[in-house]
Amino acid sequence: MKLKRLTALLISVAMTATILAGCGAKETAPAAESGTKEEASAEKGSDEAAPAAEEKTSYSEDEIADFTMFITMPGSEINDDNEIAQIIAEKWGVRIKETWLTGQTAAEATGTLIASDEYPDYIDSDEMGLLYEAGALIPLDEYIDKYPEFKEKWFTEEEWEKFRQPDGHIYWINPFGNSKGEPTATTHNDEAFWIQARVLEWAGYPNIETMDDYFKVIEDYMAANPTMEDGTPNIAYTILCEDWRYFCLENAGQFLAGYPNDGSVIVDKSTMTIKDYNTSDDTVKYFKKLNEEYKKGFVDPESFTQTYDEYIAKLSTGRVLGMVDQWWDFAYTVNDVFKQQGLDLKGCNYVPLGLTTEAGMENRWHTYDDTVNQASGIAITVDCEDPERAFQFIVDCAMNQELHDLRFWGVKDVDYVVDDAGLYARTDDQRMKWSDTAYQASHRCQYSYLPQWHGTSDDGINANKPEEQPSEFQHDMAQPLKDCFAAYGAGNYVDMIGSVVEDNGPWFPMYSYSNNFTTETPGGVAWAKMGEVKHEWLPKVVMAEDFEAGWADYMEAYSACKPEDFLSEMQAILDTFK
């Protein structure tokens, strides 16, 4: 390891970590075209032979290529004999054994892989820069160029360029945030102040615009309903602070001021200047409010020590009234539990509120246009024995509608039905099965970190995601949630949050740049130190006996990080768009 950036990390990584054992070992079954990259190229011949391979629609077991994939996010592994995975394998010739993050941070898990010098075939890590610097990834340029339709439709030329690394090559492709056809968004996939439908129903569906409004209704509900029906104590408000997910605590100030999710900074469009939300008046007001609520006993005292798994388990009980989070970080797990346990019928589902510091302000919590996050994505590693076939499957996942339907809708007449007009829908029994964890493990196979679309499918009728099918979205909601939307005149979560509808600038989101900062520049050093200081001090600020004194101590530590170096480098990036 000659790279200075890796040294400190790798020293601290536990070399005995067992969660990645399945990732390092190659499980690839020899296929007709398998072997080294050079052997595969020789057998395929010229590029003109590629279409013939793509047209193959049936693979025997000994022709199926088994790839491994590691994702530095928590997730649930599917069974080795998963039914849809097998259908996909027999139709497209590829089967993937996914392994998910457990017991480590993304940096620790990535560092363990680098130290072992053994990699899965595919990887999607929050530390792609470390993998790039370690030489763990293969360039994808030549493969991207072999699929011009995919290249044209997945990203624009400008967007592809955002993924190009200093050596001139592209090493990963973000699989999220792309839409085709007509917009179909029903869920607010972004960050928000979330509150349970039962709280709003009890309060008579009041107008809630500010933090004061939000905490007032929660406080009143807690006073009248300290427990759930079975006597389990309610929790007014909890916060997730573990590792990189401390965005649930630290960045609400930018939204409360009416700005969109640039993540690491505020962009003032009128002046094209970078602003620091960490020191803004809105952020101060936000933390002062959390401090007040903590002193009153309405902030969960376990907030600053709970793990992500403990947080999800707590939400899944239905007793947490509110929190700040991103939809994708909790809803797919928690909502399934609610449905299985009947908690959705009791109004435990969460709805988003687009809060601002003062009433009457515009909010931009929801992002309406597609977002390209260049900081991470799916990559193919140097240990992959057949990168050409591995990349072809990435393309298949993006470009083949039948495969996309299998991943997200399931099997026709088993997981969904089709009416005479061609519209997909699920029966009540199918919806209940789809939310069952045992059924998911044995049957459902979403390959959820491979390319996927929002919007309408190629048939022009159905949504690519079932949760975005308007009729299906309505059927899948429990009555308390339907009543809540109706009371506020909202048809879905996006309507509920009521953000300003506008396009973001070509720089958006700025976090896709800052997430790639390294300690090789003064701004990168400052960025790393700022994160460390915020992790340490923001919980102290919330719990401080004297907020003003606590905030002053925090600002002293924050200023010592030289945030101006970070802001200056972010400004230089923004200036390229002037």
C-alpha positions as CSV (number, residue, x, y, z in Angstrom):
1,M,0.0,0.0,0.0
2,K,2.0,2.9,-1.3
3,L,-0.9,5.3,-1.0
4,K,-0.7,7.7,1.9
5,R,-4.5,8.1,2.1
6,L,-4.9,4.4,2.9
7,T,-2.3,4.0,5.5
8,A,-4.1,5.2,8.6
9,L,-7.3,3.5,7.6
10,L,-5.7,0.1,6.9
11,I,-3.8,0.0,10.2
12,S,-7.1,0.4,12.1
13,V,-9.1,-2.2,10.1
14,A,-9.7,-5.6,11.7
15,M,-8.2,-8.1,9.4
16,T,-10.3,-10.9,10.9
17,A,-13.6,-9.4,9.7
18,T,-15.8,-12.3,8.6
19,I,-18.7,-10.6,6.9
20,L,-16.8,-10.2,3.7
21,A,-15.5,-13.8,3.4
22,G,-18.0,-14.6,0.8
23,C,-17.0,-11.6,-1.2
24,G,-13.4,-12.3,-1.7
25,A,-13.8,-15.9,-2.8
26,K,-14.7,-16.3,-6.4
27,E,-17.9,-18.3,-6.8
28,T,-18.1,-17.9,-10.6
29,A,-19.2,-21.0,-12.4
30,P,-17.4,-21.6,-15.7
31,A,-19.7,-20.4,-18.5
32,A,-19.4,-21.0,-22.2
33,E,-17.6,-17.6,-22.6
34,S,-15.9,-17.5,-19.2
35,G,-12.2,-17.3,-18.5
36,T,-9.8,-14.4,-18.6
37,K,-10.7,-11.1,-20.2
38,E,-8.4,-11.9,-23.1
39,E,-9.8,-15.4,-23.6
40,A,-13.4,-14.0,-23.6
41,S,-12.4,-11.4,-26.2
42,A,-10.7,-14.0,-28.4
43,E,-13.7,-16.3,-28.3
44,K,-16.2,-13.5,-29.0
45,G,-14.1,-12.2,-31.9
46,S,-15.0,-8.7,-33.2
47,D,-17.5,-6.3,-31.7
48,E,-20.0,-7.4,-34.3
49,A,-20.4,-10.7,-32.5
50,A,-21.9,-9.0,-29.4
51,P,-25.5,-8.7,-30.7
52,A,-25.6,-12.5,-31.1
53,A,-24.7,-13.0,-27.5
54,E,-27.3,-10.5,-26.4
55,E,-30.1,-12.3,-28.4
56,K,-29.5,-15.6,-26.5
57,T,-32.6,-16.1,-24.4
58,S,-32.0,-19.5,-22.6
59,Y,-29.0,-20.6,-20.5
60,S,-28.4,-24.1,-19.0
61,E,-27.0,-24.4,-15.5
62,D,-23.5,-24.9,-16.7
63,E,-23.7,-21.8,-18.9
64,I,-24.8,-19.5,-16.1
65,A,-22.1,-17.1,-14.7
66,D,-22.3,-16.7,-11.0
67,F,-20.9,-13.3,-9.9
68,T,-20.4,-11.9,-6.4
69,M,-21.3,-8.4,-5.3
70,F,-20.7,-6.4,-2.1
71,I,-22.7,-3.3,-1.1
72,T,-21.6,-1.1,1.8
73,M,-25.1,-0.7,2.9
74,P,-27.2,-2.9,5.3
75,G,-29.5,-5.3,3.4
76,S,-31.1,-8.7,3.4
77,E,-29.5,-11.5,1.5
78,I,-31.8,-13.6,-0.7
79,N,-31.8,-17.4,-0.6
80,D,-29.4,-19.3,-2.9
81,D,-32.4,-20.9,-4.6
82,N,-34.3,-17.6,-4.9
83,E,-37.0,-18.2,-7.6
84,I,-36.7,-15.0,-9.5
85,A,-33.0,-15.0,-9.4
86,Q,-33.1,-18.4,-11.0
87,I,-35.5,-17.2,-13.7
88,I,-33.2,-14.3,-14.4
89,A,-30.2,-16.6,-14.6
90,E,-31.9,-19.0,-17.0
91,K,-33.0,-16.1,-19.2
92,W,-30.0,-13.8,-19.1
93,G,-27.2,-16.1,-18.0
94,V,-26.2,-14.3,-14.8
95,R,-26.8,-14.9,-11.1
96,I,-25.4,-12.6,-8.4
97,K,-24.6,-13.5,-4.8
98,E,-25.1,-10.2,-2.9
99,T,-23.4,-9.5,0.4
100,W,-24.3,-6.5,2.5
101,L,-22.6,-4.4,5.2
102,T,-22.8,-5.8,8.7
103,G,-20.9,-4.8,11.8
104,Q,-18.6,-2.3,10.1
105,T,-18.6,1.1,8.6
106,A,-18.3,1.5,4.8
107,A,-14.7,2.8,5.3
108,E,-13.8,-0.2,7.5
109,A,-15.3,-2.8,5.2
110,T,-13.7,-1.2,2.1
111,G,-10.4,-1.0,3.9
112,T,-10.6,-4.7,4.8
113,L,-11.1,-5.6,1.2
114,I,-8.1,-3.5,0.1
115,A,-5.9,-4.9,2.8
116,S,-6.8,-8.5,1.8
117,D,-6.3,-7.7,-1.9
118,E,-9.3,-9.9,-2.7
119,Y,-12.5,-8.4,-4.2
120,P,-16.0,-9.4,-5.2
121,D,-16.8,-9.2,-8.9
122,Y,-19.1,-6.2,-8.4
123,I,-18.9,-3.6,-5.7
124,D,-20.8,-0.5,-4.7
125,S,-19.1,1.4,-1.9
126,D,-19.4,4.7,-0.2
127,E,-15.6,4.8,-0.5
128,M,-15.1,4.4,-4.2
129,G,-12.2,6.8,-4.1
130,L,-10.2,4.4,-1.9
131,L,-10.9,1.5,-4.3
132,Y,-9.8,3.6,-7.2
133,E,-6.6,4.7,-5.5
134,A,-5.9,1.0,-4.6
135,G,-6.2,-0.1,-8.2
136,A,-9.1,-2.4,-7.4
137,L,-11.4,-1.3,-10.2
138,I,-11.3,-1.8,-13.9
139,P,-11.9,1.1,-16.4
140,L,-15.4,0.8,-17.9
141,D,-14.9,3.1,-20.9
142,E,-14.5,0.5,-23.6
143,Y,-17.5,-1.4,-22.3
144,I,-19.7,1.7,-22.2
145,D,-18.7,2.5,-25.8
146,K,-19.8,-1.0,-26.9
147,Y,-23.4,-0.2,-25.9
148,P,-24.3,3.2,-27.5
149,E,-28.0,3.0,-26.7
150,F,-27.2,2.5,-23.0
151,K,-24.6,5.2,-23.1
152,E,-27.0,7.7,-24.7
153,K,-30.0,6.9,-22.5
154,W,-28.4,6.4,-19.1
155,F,-26.5,9.6,-18.9
156,T,-25.8,12.7,-21.0
157,E,-22.3,13.3,-22.2
158,E,-21.9,15.9,-19.5
159,E,-23.1,13.5,-16.9
160,W,-20.8,10.7,-18.0
161,E,-17.9,13.2,-17.7
162,K,-18.7,13.8,-14.1
163,F,-17.7,10.1,-13.4
164,R,-14.3,10.4,-15.1
165,Q,-11.4,10.1,-12.7
166,P,-8.0,11.9,-12.8
167,D,-6.5,9.2,-15.0
168,G,-9.1,9.9,-17.6
169,H,-11.2,6.7,-17.1
170,I,-14.7,5.9,-15.8
171,Y,-14.8,3.2,-13.1
172,W,-18.3,3.2,-11.7
173,I,-21.9,4.0,-12.8
174,N,-24.5,5.3,-10.4
175,P,-27.6,3.0,-10.7
176,F,-30.1,5.4,-9.2
177,G,-32.0,8.6,-10.0
178,N,-32.9,8.1,-13.7
179,S,-36.4,8.3,-15.2
180,K,-37.8,7.5,-18.6
181,G,-41.2,8.0,-20.1
182,E,-43.6,10.1,-18.1
183,P,-42.9,11.1,-14.5
184,T,-44.7,8.9,-12.0
185,A,-43.2,9.8,-8.6
186,T,-45.6,9.1,-5.7
187,T,-43.0,8.8,-2.9
188,H,-40.8,11.5,-1.5
189,N,-37.5,9.7,-1.7
190,D,-35.6,12.5,-0.1
191,E,-35.2,14.0,3.4
192,A,-38.0,15.4,5.5
193,F,-39.4,15.9,8.9
194,W,-41.6,12.7,9.2
195,I,-44.6,12.4,11.4
196,Q,-47.0,9.5,11.9
197,A,-50.5,9.7,10.3
198,R,-52.1,8.9,13.7
199,V,-50.6,12.0,15.3
200,L,-52.1,14.3,12.6
201,E,-55.4,12.5,12.7
202,W,-55.6,13.0,16.5
203,A,-54.8,16.7,16.1
204,G,-57.5,17.2,13.5
205,Y,-55.0,17.5,10.6
206,P,-53.6,20.9,11.5
207,N,-51.5,23.1,9.2
208,I,-47.8,22.5,10.1
209,E,-45.2,24.8,8.6
210,T,-42.5,25.3,11.1
211,M,-40.5,23.4,13.7
212,D,-42.5,25.0,16.4
213,D,-45.7,23.7,14.8
214,Y,-44.2,20.3,14.4
215,F,-43.0,19.8,18.0
216,K,-46.1,21.4,19.4
217,V,-48.4,18.7,17.9
218,I,-46.0,16.0,19.0
219,E,-45.9,17.3,22.5
220,D,-49.7,17.6,22.7
221,Y,-50.1,14.0,21.4
222,M,-47.6,12.7,23.9
223,A,-49.4,14.4,26.7
224,A,-52.7,12.7,25.7
225,N,-51.2,9.4,24.5
226,P,-48.1,8.5,26.4
227,T,-48.4,4.9,25.3
228,M,-49.7,2.8,22.4
229,E,-52.8,0.7,22.8
230,D,-50.8,-2.2,24.3
231,G,-49.2,0.0,26.9
232,T,-45.8,0.4,25.0
233,P,-44.5,3.9,25.7
234,N,-44.5,6.2,22.7
235,I,-41.2,8.0,21.7
236,A,-41.8,11.6,20.6
237,Y,-38.7,12.1,18.5
238,T,-35.6,10.1,17.7
239,I,-32.4,10.9,15.8
240,L,-30.1,8.6,13.9
241,C,-26.5,9.7,14.3
242,E,-24.5,6.6,13.4
243,D,-21.5,7.0,11.0
244,W,-22.4,8.8,7.7
245,R,-26.1,8.7,8.5
246,Y,-25.7,11.6,10.9
247,F,-27.3,13.7,8.2
248,C,-30.4,12.9,10.1
249,L,-29.1,15.3,12.7
250,E,-26.8,17.7,11.0
251,N,-28.0,19.1,7.7
252,A,-31.7,20.1,8.3
253,G,-30.7,23.8,8.5
254,Q,-30.3,24.1,4.7
255,F,-33.8,22.8,4.1
256,L,-35.3,24.9,6.9
257,A,-33.9,27.9,5.1
258,G,-35.7,26.9,1.9
259,Y,-32.8,25.5,-0.1
260,P,-32.6,22.1,-1.9
261,N,-30.4,19.1,-1.0
262,D,-27.0,20.2,-2.2
263,G,-25.9,18.3,1.0
264,S,-22.6,19.8,2.0
265,V,-23.2,23.5,1.2
266,I,-25.8,26.0,0.1
267,V,-25.8,27.4,-3.4
268,D,-27.1,30.9,-3.7
269,K,-28.3,30.9,-7.3
270,S,-28.8,34.7,-7.4
271,T,-25.1,35.4,-6.8
272,M,-23.7,31.9,-7.7
273,T,-21.9,31.8,-4.4
274,I,-21.3,29.0,-1.9
275,K,-22.7,29.5,1.7
276,D,-22.0,27.5,4.8
277,Y,-25.3,26.2,6.3
278,N,-23.4,25.0,9.4
279,T,-23.2,28.5,10.7
280,S,-26.4,29.9,9.3
281,D,-29.2,31.5,11.5
282,D,-31.6,28.8,10.4
283,T,-29.2,26.1,11.6
284,V,-28.7,27.8,14.9
285,K,-32.5,28.0,15.3
286,Y,-32.8,24.3,14.4
287,F,-30.3,23.1,17.0
288,K,-31.7,25.5,19.7
289,K,-35.1,23.9,19.1
290,L,-33.7,20.4,19.4
291,N,-32.0,21.5,22.6
292,E,-35.2,22.8,24.0
293,E,-37.1,19.6,23.1
294,Y,-34.3,17.5,24.6
295,K,-34.5,19.4,27.9
296,K,-38.3,18.8,27.9
297,G,-37.8,15.1,27.5
298,F,-39.2,14.8,24.0
299,V,-35.9,13.8,22.2
300,D,-35.1,10.1,22.6
301,P,-32.1,9.9,25.0
302,E,-30.8,6.9,23.0
303,S,-30.5,9.1,19.9
304,F,-26.8,9.6,20.1
305,T,-25.7,6.0,20.9
306,Q,-28.2,3.9,18.9
307,T,-27.0,1.9,15.9
308,Y,-28.8,1.9,12.6
309,D,-30.2,-1.6,13.3
310,E,-31.5,-0.4,16.7
311,Y,-33.0,2.7,15.1
312,I,-34.8,0.6,12.4
313,A,-36.0,-1.8,15.1
314,K,-37.3,1.1,17.2
315,L,-39.2,2.6,14.2
316,S,-40.6,-0.8,13.4
317,T,-42.4,-1.0,16.7
318,G,-44.6,1.9,15.6
319,R,-44.0,3.9,18.8
320,V,-41.8,6.6,17.3
321,L,-43.9,9.7,16.4
322,G,-41.4,11.6,14.4
323,M,-37.8,12.0,13.0
324,V,-35.7,13.5,10.2
325,D,-34.5,11.0,7.7
326,Q,-34.5,10.1,4.0
327,W,-37.3,7.8,2.8
328,W,-34.9,5.2,1.3
329,D,-33.1,4.9,4.6
330,F,-36.1,3.6,6.6
331,A,-39.3,3.1,4.6
332,Y,-38.7,0.0,2.6
333,T,-38.0,-2.0,5.7
334,V,-40.3,-0.3,8.2
335,N,-43.4,-0.1,6.0
336,D,-43.2,-3.9,5.3
337,V,-43.1,-4.5,9.1
338,F,-46.1,-2.2,9.6
339,K,-48.1,-4.1,7.0
340,Q,-47.2,-7.5,8.4
341,Q,-48.1,-6.4,12.0
342,G,-51.2,-4.4,11.2
343,L,-49.5,-1.2,12.5
344,D,-50.4,0.6,9.2
345,L,-54.1,0.2,10.1
346,K,-53.3,2.0,13.4
347,G,-51.9,5.0,11.5
348,C,-48.2,4.4,12.2
349,N,-47.0,5.1,8.7
350,Y,-45.0,8.3,8.3
351,V,-45.8,11.3,6.1
352,P,-43.3,14.0,5.2
353,L,-43.6,17.7,6.1
354,G,-41.7,20.4,4.3
355,L,-40.9,22.5,7.3
356,T,-39.2,25.9,7.2
357,T,-37.9,28.2,9.9
358,E,-40.7,30.7,9.4
359,A,-44.3,30.3,8.2
360,G,-44.9,31.3,4.6
361,M,-41.4,30.4,3.3
362,E,-41.0,28.3,0.2
363,N,-39.6,24.8,0.8
364,R,-37.4,22.7,-1.5
365,W,-37.2,19.4,0.4
366,H,-38.3,17.5,-2.6
367,T,-36.1,17.1,-5.7
368,Y,-38.3,16.8,-8.9
369,D,-35.6,16.3,-11.5
370,D,-33.2,13.4,-11.8
371,T,-30.1,13.6,-9.6
372,V,-26.7,12.3,-10.7
373,N,-24.5,11.4,-7.7
374,Q,-21.1,10.8,-9.2
375,A,-19.5,9.9,-5.9
376,S,-20.5,6.3,-5.9
377,G,-22.0,3.6,-8.0
378,I,-21.6,0.0,-9.3
379,A,-18.1,-1.0,-10.3
380,I,-16.4,-4.1,-11.6
381,T,-13.2,-5.2,-9.8
382,V,-9.9,-6.5,-11.1
383,D,-10.8,-9.9,-9.6
384,C,-13.7,-10.4,-12.0
385,E,-12.9,-13.1,-14.4
386,D,-15.4,-12.1,-17.1
387,P,-15.8,-8.3,-16.9
388,E,-17.4,-8.2,-20.4
389,R,-20.2,-10.4,-19.3
390,A,-20.5,-8.6,-16.0
391,F,-20.9,-5.3,-17.8
392,Q,-23.4,-6.7,-20.2
393,F,-25.6,-7.7,-17.3
394,I,-25.4,-4.1,-16.0
395,V,-26.7,-3.0,-19.4
396,D,-29.4,-5.7,-19.5
397,C,-30.7,-4.4,-16.1
398,A,-31.0,-0.9,-17.5
399,M,-32.2,-1.6,-21.0
400,N,-34.4,-4.8,-20.8
401,Q,-37.9,-4.0,-19.7
402,E,-38.8,-7.7,-19.1
403,L,-35.9,-8.0,-16.7
404,H,-36.7,-4.7,-15.0
405,D,-40.3,-5.9,-14.5
406,L,-39.1,-9.2,-13.0
407,R,-36.9,-7.4,-10.5
408,F,-39.6,-4.9,-9.3
409,W,-43.0,-6.3,-10.2
410,G,-42.1,-10.0,-10.0
411,V,-43.7,-12.8,-11.9
412,K,-46.9,-12.2,-13.9
413,D,-50.0,-14.0,-12.4
414,V,-47.9,-14.8,-9.3
415,D,-46.9,-11.4,-8.0
416,Y,-49.2,-9.2,-10.1
417,V,-52.1,-9.4,-12.6
418,V,-52.6,-7.6,-15.9
419,D,-56.0,-6.3,-17.0
420,D,-57.4,-6.1,-20.5
421,A,-55.9,-2.7,-21.0
422,G,-52.4,-3.9,-20.0
423,L,-52.3,-2.2,-16.6
424,Y,-50.4,-4.0,-13.8
425,A,-51.9,-4.4,-10.4
426,R,-51.6,-6.6,-7.3
427,T,-54.2,-8.4,-5.3
428,D,-54.4,-7.9,-1.6
429,D,-52.8,-11.4,-1.1
430,Q,-50.0,-10.5,-3.5
431,R,-49.3,-7.3,-1.7
432,M,-49.1,-9.0,1.6
433,K,-46.8,-11.7,0.3
434,W,-44.5,-9.1,-1.3
435,S,-44.0,-7.5,2.0
436,D,-43.2,-10.7,3.9
437,T,-39.5,-11.2,4.6
438,A,-39.6,-14.9,4.1
439,Y,-41.2,-14.5,0.7
440,Q,-38.7,-11.8,-0.2
441,A,-35.8,-14.1,0.6
442,S,-37.2,-17.1,-1.3
443,H,-38.8,-15.4,-4.2
444,R,-38.1,-11.6,-4.7
445,C,-34.9,-10.6,-6.4
446,Q,-34.5,-6.9,-7.1
447,Y,-30.7,-6.6,-7.5
448,S,-31.3,-3.3,-6.0
449,Y,-27.9,-1.7,-6.6
450,L,-28.0,-2.4,-10.3
451,P,-29.4,0.2,-12.8
452,Q,-33.1,0.9,-12.4
453,W,-35.6,3.3,-13.7
454,H,-38.3,5.6,-12.4
455,G,-41.1,6.8,-14.7
456,T,-43.1,4.7,-17.1
457,S,-42.0,1.5,-18.7
458,D,-41.5,0.9,-22.4
459,D,-45.2,0.0,-22.8
460,G,-46.2,3.6,-22.0
461,I,-48.8,2.3,-19.5
462,N,-47.2,1.0,-16.4
463,A,-44.8,2.5,-13.9
464,N,-41.3,1.0,-13.6
465,K,-41.7,0.8,-9.9
466,P,-45.0,-0.6,-8.4
467,E,-45.0,2.0,-5.7
468,E,-45.2,4.7,-8.4
469,Q,-48.2,3.1,-10.2
470,P,-51.0,5.5,-9.2
471,S,-53.7,2.9,-8.8
472,E,-51.4,0.5,-7.0
473,F,-50.1,3.2,-4.8
474,Q,-53.6,4.0,-3.6
475,H,-54.6,0.4,-3.1
476,D,-51.4,-0.3,-1.1
477,M,-52.2,2.4,1.5
478,A,-53.9,1.7,4.7
479,Q,-57.0,3.8,5.4
480,P,-55.3,6.1,8.0
481,L,-52.8,7.1,5.4
482,K,-55.5,7.7,2.7
483,D,-57.5,9.8,5.2
484,C,-54.4,11.9,6.0
485,F,-53.6,12.6,2.3
486,A,-57.3,13.4,1.6
487,A,-57.4,15.8,4.6
488,Y,-54.5,17.8,3.2
489,G,-55.6,17.6,-0.4
490,A,-52.6,15.5,-1.4
491,G,-52.7,12.6,-3.8
492,N,-49.3,11.2,-2.6
493,Y,-46.2,11.9,-0.5
494,V,-44.8,14.4,-3.1
495,D,-48.0,16.4,-2.9
496,M,-47.9,16.2,0.9
497,I,-44.5,17.9,1.2
498,G,-45.5,20.7,-1.2
499,S,-42.0,21.8,-2.4
500,V,-41.4,24.4,-5.1
501,V,-41.3,22.8,-8.5
502,E,-38.2,23.9,-10.3
503,D,-35.1,22.5,-12.1
504,N,-31.9,22.5,-10.2
505,G,-28.7,23.8,-11.7
506,P,-26.2,21.6,-13.6
507,W,-23.9,21.5,-10.5
508,F,-26.6,19.9,-8.4
509,P,-26.1,18.1,-6.1
510,M,-22.8,19.6,-4.7
511,Y,-22.4,16.7,-2.3
512,S,-21.5,14.5,-5.3
513,Y,-18.3,16.6,-5.5
514,S,-17.5,17.0,-1.8
515,N,-18.0,13.2,-1.3
516,N,-15.0,12.7,-3.5
517,F,-12.7,15.1,-1.6
518,T,-9.5,13.6,-0.3
519,T,-7.0,14.9,2.3
520,E,-4.6,15.7,-0.5
521,T,-6.0,19.3,-0.7
522,P,-6.5,21.9,2.1
523,G,-10.3,21.8,1.4
524,G,-10.3,18.0,1.7
525,V,-8.5,18.2,5.0
526,A,-10.9,20.8,6.3
527,W,-13.9,18.7,5.0
528,A,-12.7,15.6,7.0
529,K,-12.1,17.6,10.1
530,M,-15.5,19.3,9.9
531,G,-17.1,15.9,9.8
532,E,-15.2,14.8,12.8
533,V,-16.1,17.9,14.8
534,K,-19.8,17.8,13.9
535,H,-20.0,14.1,14.9
536,E,-18.5,15.0,18.3
537,W,-20.1,18.3,19.0
538,L,-23.6,18.4,17.6
539,P,-24.9,15.8,20.1
540,K,-23.3,17.8,22.9
541,V,-25.1,20.9,21.6
542,V,-28.4,19.2,21.7
543,M,-27.8,18.0,25.2
544,A,-26.2,21.1,26.5
545,E,-27.5,22.7,29.8
546,D,-26.6,26.1,28.4
547,F,-27.3,26.1,24.6
548,E,-25.5,29.4,24.0
549,A,-22.4,28.3,25.7
550,G,-22.5,24.9,24.0
551,W,-22.9,26.5,20.6
552,A,-20.0,28.8,21.2
553,D,-17.7,25.9,22.2
554,Y,-18.8,24.0,19.1
555,M,-18.2,27.1,16.8
556,E,-14.7,27.4,18.3
557,A,-13.9,23.8,17.4
558,Y,-15.6,24.2,14.0
559,S,-13.6,27.3,13.1
560,A,-10.4,25.5,13.9
561,C,-11.1,23.1,11.0
562,K,-10.6,26.0,8.6
563,P,-13.9,25.5,6.8
564,E,-13.0,28.4,4.6
565,D,-10.6,26.1,2.8
566,F,-13.4,23.7,2.0
567,L,-15.8,26.4,1.0
568,S,-13.2,28.0,-1.3
569,E,-12.7,24.7,-3.2
570,M,-16.4,24.2,-3.5
571,Q,-16.7,27.7,-4.8
572,A,-14.1,26.9,-7.5
573,I,-16.2,23.9,-8.6
574,L,-19.4,26.1,-8.7
575,D,-17.5,28.7,-10.7
576,T,-17.0,26.2,-13.6
577,F,-20.8,26.5,-14.2
578,K,-20.9,30.3,-14.5
